[in-house]
Amino acid sequence: MPVSILYVLVVGSFALIDSLASMEFLASKRQENKMRINWKAKFKRVLEHAERGNTAAEAEVGLYYQYGVGTPKNARQAVKYFHRASAKQNPIGQYSLGYCFAEGVGVKKDLRAAYRWFMKAAQQGDVDAAWCVGHALRHGYGVRRNRKAGFAWMRKAARKKHTLAEFSVGVCYSFGEGVKQDSSKAFKYYLAAAKKGDAPAQYNVGYYYEHGCGRASNLRRACFWYRRAAAQGDKSAQLNLRLCRSALRRPNVGSA
């Protein structure tokens, strides 16, 4: 019998958001590297703009210090520039400052402060911050737990095609967290995230097809999605894929 469990992604705090943000930021830098950009020279130019009070440059300098692009990593300097940008209502600076407080990067860890900065950025339309606000409310990180409000913020981000938010909203619909339980809607959001390569979402789509949650059972479709998650190293998906394939080899077993 395949593993009967859904991924729910209960992140202890906000560590995941930095991995996502850093991948996006560094991926953009790798793309720019193809143009043979001199990062030290670019950092110097951006720093000059920041020192003249350019808000966007202040936030960018903070990111360069945070990830060590064109300059050695320096968390305290990153926080300094994020603070400067945030004071001028820059959502990138506010979101980044929220992360620093959430994980104690260059500043003492303070989940309440993290929540406040995430909220400031989210209120300006920052989609990553909207997910963070929802995540904090859902689990009670730095704010009183409120699953209904958490769901509302995560759905805002999901409607803007934020992959992690789509997965999180799927979880909420699966278990009725902050919203009425609805397997069909859960599947819809899992599938949206799965199509963008999210391995836990791919596993959950496979699970839904296997067990007929929110739609007719279909072991062939379950195998398809388990295979995609398994290819990313997901151990549970690898196990379920083997068991589903075995089930398909039995007489009178296939799509429902």
C-alpha positions as CSV (number, residue, x, y, z in Angstrom):
1,M,0.0,0.0,0.0
2,P,1.6,3.4,-1.0
3,V,2.5,5.9,1.7
4,S,-0.8,7.5,2.7
5,I,0.4,11.0,3.7
6,L,0.2,14.4,2.1
7,Y,3.0,16.9,2.3
8,V,2.0,19.9,4.4
9,L,5.2,21.9,4.6
10,V,5.4,23.1,8.1
11,V,8.4,25.4,8.0
12,G,9.8,26.0,11.5
13,S,10.2,29.7,10.8
14,F,11.1,31.5,7.6
15,A,14.2,29.7,6.5
16,L,12.7,28.6,3.3
17,I,12.0,32.1,2.1
18,D,15.7,32.9,1.9
19,S,16.5,29.9,-0.1
20,L,13.8,30.9,-2.6
21,A,14.8,34.6,-2.6
22,S,18.5,33.7,-3.0
23,M,17.8,31.3,-5.8
24,E,15.9,34.0,-7.7
25,F,18.5,36.7,-7.0
26,L,21.5,34.6,-7.8
27,A,19.8,33.1,-10.9
28,S,19.4,36.6,-12.2
29,K,23.0,37.3,-11.6
30,R,24.1,34.1,-13.3
31,Q,22.0,35.1,-16.3
32,E,23.8,38.5,-16.3
33,N,27.1,36.7,-16.0
34,K,26.6,35.5,-19.5
35,M,27.1,39.1,-20.5
36,R,30.4,39.2,-18.7
37,I,29.4,41.8,-16.2
38,N,32.1,43.0,-13.8
39,W,30.3,42.6,-10.5
40,K,32.8,44.5,-8.4
41,A,32.5,47.5,-10.7
42,K,28.7,47.3,-10.8
43,F,28.5,47.1,-7.0
44,K,30.7,50.2,-6.8
45,R,28.4,52.1,-9.1
46,V,25.2,51.0,-7.3
47,L,26.8,51.9,-4.0
48,E,27.5,55.4,-5.3
49,H,23.8,55.8,-6.2
50,A,22.8,54.5,-2.8
51,E,25.1,56.9,-1.0
52,R,23.4,59.7,-2.9
53,G,20.1,58.6,-1.5
54,N,18.6,56.5,-4.3
55,T,16.1,54.2,-2.6
56,A,16.2,51.3,-5.1
57,A,20.0,51.4,-5.0
58,E,20.0,51.1,-1.2
59,A,17.8,48.0,-1.4
60,E,20.0,46.5,-4.1
61,V,23.2,47.2,-2.2
62,G,21.7,45.4,0.8
63,L,21.1,42.3,-1.5
64,Y,24.7,42.5,-2.8
65,Y,26.0,42.5,0.8
66,Q,23.6,39.7,1.8
67,Y,24.6,37.3,-0.9
68,G,28.1,38.4,-1.5
69,V,27.7,39.6,-5.1
70,G,30.5,42.0,-6.1
71,T,31.6,42.3,-2.5
72,P,32.2,40.0,0.5
73,K,29.1,39.0,2.4
74,N,28.4,41.3,5.2
75,A,25.1,40.8,7.0
76,R,25.3,43.9,9.2
77,Q,25.9,46.1,6.2
78,A,23.0,44.4,4.4
79,V,20.7,45.3,7.3
80,K,22.0,48.9,7.3
81,Y,21.0,49.4,3.7
82,F,17.7,47.5,4.0
83,H,16.8,49.8,6.9
84,R,17.6,52.9,4.8
85,A,15.5,51.6,1.9
86,S,12.7,50.5,4.2
87,A,12.5,53.9,5.9
88,K,11.5,55.2,2.4
89,Q,8.8,52.6,2.0
90,N,10.8,50.4,-0.4
91,P,9.0,47.0,-0.4
92,I,12.2,45.0,-1.4
93,G,14.0,46.6,1.6
94,Q,11.1,45.9,3.9
95,Y,10.8,42.3,2.8
96,S,14.5,41.7,3.1
97,L,14.6,43.3,6.5
98,G,11.7,41.0,7.5
99,Y,13.8,38.0,6.6
100,C,16.8,39.3,8.5
101,F,14.8,39.7,11.7
102,A,13.1,36.3,11.1
103,E,16.4,34.4,10.9
104,G,18.7,36.6,12.9
105,V,20.9,37.6,10.0
106,G,22.9,40.7,10.9
107,V,20.5,41.5,13.7
108,K,19.0,39.8,16.7
109,K,16.3,37.4,15.8
110,D,12.8,39.0,16.4
111,L,9.8,37.3,14.9
112,R,7.5,40.2,15.8
113,A,9.7,42.7,14.0
114,A,9.9,40.2,11.1
115,Y,6.1,40.1,10.9
116,R,5.8,43.9,11.0
117,W,8.2,44.3,8.1
118,F,6.7,41.6,6.0
119,M,3.3,43.2,6.6
120,K,4.6,46.6,5.4
121,A,5.9,45.0,2.2
122,A,2.8,42.9,1.7
123,Q,0.5,46.0,2.0
124,Q,2.5,47.5,-0.9
125,G,1.7,44.4,-3.0
126,D,4.9,42.4,-2.6
127,V,3.8,38.8,-3.3
128,D,6.7,37.1,-1.4
129,A,5.8,39.2,1.7
130,A,2.2,38.3,1.3
131,W,3.0,34.6,1.6
132,C,5.2,35.3,4.6
133,V,2.4,37.2,6.3
134,G,0.1,34.3,5.7
135,H,2.6,31.8,6.8
136,A,3.2,33.7,10.1
137,L,-0.5,34.1,10.8
138,R,-1.1,30.4,10.0
139,H,1.5,29.2,12.5
140,G,1.6,32.1,15.0
141,Y,5.2,33.3,14.2
142,G,5.6,36.7,15.7
143,V,1.8,37.3,15.8
144,R,-1.2,35.8,17.3
145,R,-2.2,32.7,15.4
146,N,-5.1,33.3,13.0
147,R,-5.6,30.6,10.4
148,K,-8.4,32.4,8.6
149,A,-6.4,35.6,8.1
150,G,-3.3,33.5,7.2
151,F,-5.3,31.7,4.5
152,A,-6.5,35.0,3.1
153,W,-3.0,36.4,2.7
154,M,-1.6,33.2,1.2
155,R,-4.5,33.1,-1.3
156,K,-3.7,36.7,-2.3
157,A,-0.2,35.5,-3.2
158,A,-1.4,32.3,-4.9
159,R,-3.7,34.4,-7.1
160,K,-0.5,36.1,-8.3
161,K,0.9,32.7,-9.2
162,H,3.3,32.5,-6.2
163,T,4.3,28.8,-6.3
164,L,4.8,28.3,-2.6
165,A,1.6,30.1,-1.8
166,E,-0.3,27.9,-4.3
167,F,1.0,24.8,-2.5
168,S,0.2,26.3,1.0
169,V,-3.4,27.2,-0.1
170,G,-3.7,23.6,-1.4
171,V,-2.8,22.4,2.1
172,C,-5.3,24.7,3.7
173,Y,-8.1,23.4,1.5
174,S,-6.9,19.8,2.1
175,F,-7.3,20.1,5.9
176,G,-9.8,22.9,6.2
177,E,-7.3,25.3,7.8
178,G,-8.8,28.8,7.8
179,V,-11.3,27.8,5.1
180,K,-13.9,25.1,4.5
181,Q,-12.3,21.8,3.4
182,D,-12.5,21.3,-0.3
183,S,-10.5,18.5,-2.1
184,S,-11.3,19.8,-5.6
185,K,-9.9,23.3,-4.8
186,A,-6.9,21.7,-3.0
187,F,-6.1,19.7,-6.1
188,K,-6.4,22.8,-8.3
189,Y,-3.8,24.7,-6.3
190,Y,-1.5,21.7,-5.9
191,L,-1.6,21.2,-9.7
192,A,-0.8,24.8,-10.4
193,A,2.3,24.5,-8.2
194,A,3.2,21.1,-9.5
195,K,3.2,22.3,-13.1
196,K,5.9,24.8,-12.1
197,G,8.1,22.1,-10.8
198,D,7.3,22.1,-7.0
199,A,8.2,18.6,-5.9
200,P,5.9,18.5,-2.8
201,A,3.0,19.7,-4.9
202,Q,3.8,17.0,-7.5
203,Y,3.8,14.4,-4.8
204,N,0.4,15.6,-3.6
205,V,-1.1,15.7,-7.1
206,G,0.1,12.1,-7.4
207,Y,-1.5,11.2,-4.1
208,Y,-4.8,12.8,-5.1
209,Y,-4.9,10.9,-8.3
210,E,-4.0,7.7,-6.5
211,H,-6.6,8.0,-3.8
212,G,-9.3,9.7,-5.8
213,C,-9.3,12.9,-3.8
214,G,-11.3,15.6,-5.5
215,R,-11.4,13.6,-8.7
216,A,-11.6,10.0,-10.0
217,S,-8.8,7.7,-9.1
218,N,-6.3,7.3,-11.9
219,L,-3.1,5.3,-11.1
220,R,-1.5,6.2,-14.5
221,R,-1.8,9.9,-13.7
222,A,-0.6,9.2,-10.2
223,C,2.5,7.5,-11.6
224,F,3.1,10.5,-13.9
225,W,3.2,13.0,-11.0
226,Y,5.0,10.7,-8.6
227,R,7.7,10.2,-11.3
228,R,8.2,13.9,-11.6
229,A,8.6,14.3,-7.9
230,A,10.8,11.2,-7.7
231,A,13.1,12.7,-10.3
232,Q,13.8,15.5,-7.9
233,G,14.9,13.1,-5.2
234,D,11.6,12.8,-3.3
235,K,11.9,9.5,-1.4
236,S,8.2,9.1,-0.7
237,A,7.4,9.7,-4.3
238,Q,10.0,7.1,-5.3
239,L,8.4,4.5,-3.1
240,N,4.8,5.3,-4.2
241,L,5.9,5.2,-7.8
242,R,7.2,1.7,-7.4
243,L,4.1,0.5,-5.7
244,C,1.7,2.2,-8.1
245,R,3.6,0.6,-11.0
246,S,3.3,-2.7,-9.3
247,A,-0.5,-2.2,-8.9
248,L,-0.8,-1.3,-12.6
249,R,0.7,-4.6,-13.6
250,R,-2.1,-6.5,-11.8
251,P,-5.2,-7.6,-13.8
252,N,-8.1,-5.2,-14.1
253,V,-6.1,-2.2,-12.6
254,G,-5.7,1.1,-14.3
255,S,-7.5,4.4,-14.6
256,A,-10.9,4.6,-13.0
